[in-house]
Amino acid sequence: MEKSGSYRLELNDRQRLRGGSDDRWEIHAIPDAPPSVNIEEPTANLFVTPTAAAPLRVSAKDDLALHNVAIVFRRGDSEPESSLVLFEGPEHVASPSGRLKGTAA
């Protein structure tokens, strides 16, 4: 849905009788803002030994729901990227009206 508007349903039977078009409904399109993320800890670059445990605290939010949150990292210049899922949300979320909506992957 790109913009707000109205819609109606028109029913046609096999004898070409029409009905239902007297009812009209409004749809209000609300822009979906991008999610935001804040790395709270560490507060600066870290240099650690290969076996060190580094603190990590992340906050993320979205105007509808978060599907997942992952950190993508590389351990060295020649290493491939790796990722670690920090949060996995539900497959479906309830909309403000209470109806279920699918989440985007």
N, C-alpha and C positions, 0 to 999 in steps of 0.2 A: 504494500500500500504506500503510495507516494504522496497522496494528498487527501484531505478530508472531503467528504461528499455524502450523498444520499444514495440509497439503493432500494429496489423493490423486487419482488418476485412475481413473475407472471406465469400462470399455469395454463396450459393448453391441453385439452383432452382430444381423443380421436375424432370427435365430431366437430372439432375446431371451436369449441366453447372455451372462452377465456375467463379467468378469474384470478383473484388475489392481488391484482395490480393496484388496488385502492390503498393498500398498506405501504407505508414508506418508512425507512429507518435511516438514521444518520450514523455515519462512521467518522470518528475523530482520529486522524492520524497524528501520532505523537512522535517527534524525532527520537531515535534511539542514540543516546550519547555514547561515545566510546568508554570502555572501562578505564579506571585509573588505578595505579599501583604506586605504593610508597615503600621504599626500602628503609626501614627504621633502624635496623642494625645489621651489618656494621655501618657506622656513619662515615667511614672513609675507606680507602683502599687498604687491604691487609696483605702482609707478607708473612706466610706461615710455613712450617715444615710439612712434608708430605703426609704425615700421620696426625697432624693437628686437627682439632675440632674447632670450627669457626662458628661464632654465633650468627644466627640469621633470624630476623623478625621482619615480616612483610605484612602490609595491610593492602587489601584490594577491595574495590567496590564497583558496582554497576547500577544503573537505574532500573534494571529489571532483575537480572540474576547473573551470577557467575557460573559458567559451565565448568571451568577448571582454571587453576593457577599453577604455573610451572616455572621453575628457574632453569634457564639454559646457560650452560657454562662450558668453558674449555680449560683443561688443566695445564696446558702448555701450548706454545705456538704450533707444534707439529701434531698435536692431539686432535681428534675429531670432536665436534660438539657433543655434549651429553645434556640430558635434561632430567629433572627430578620433579615429579608432580607433588605440589604442596597441598592442593585442595582439589577434590573431585565433587562437583555438585550433583544434584539429582538429574535424572534424564528429563523430567518435566517439572515445571514450576507453576504455581497457581497465579493467575493474573489478578489484578485488583478486583475484578468482578467475581472471582472465585472459580472461574473456568480454567481448565488446564491448557497450557501452551507448551509446545516443544521448544527446546533450547537449541541454539545454533552450535554446531561443533567447531 
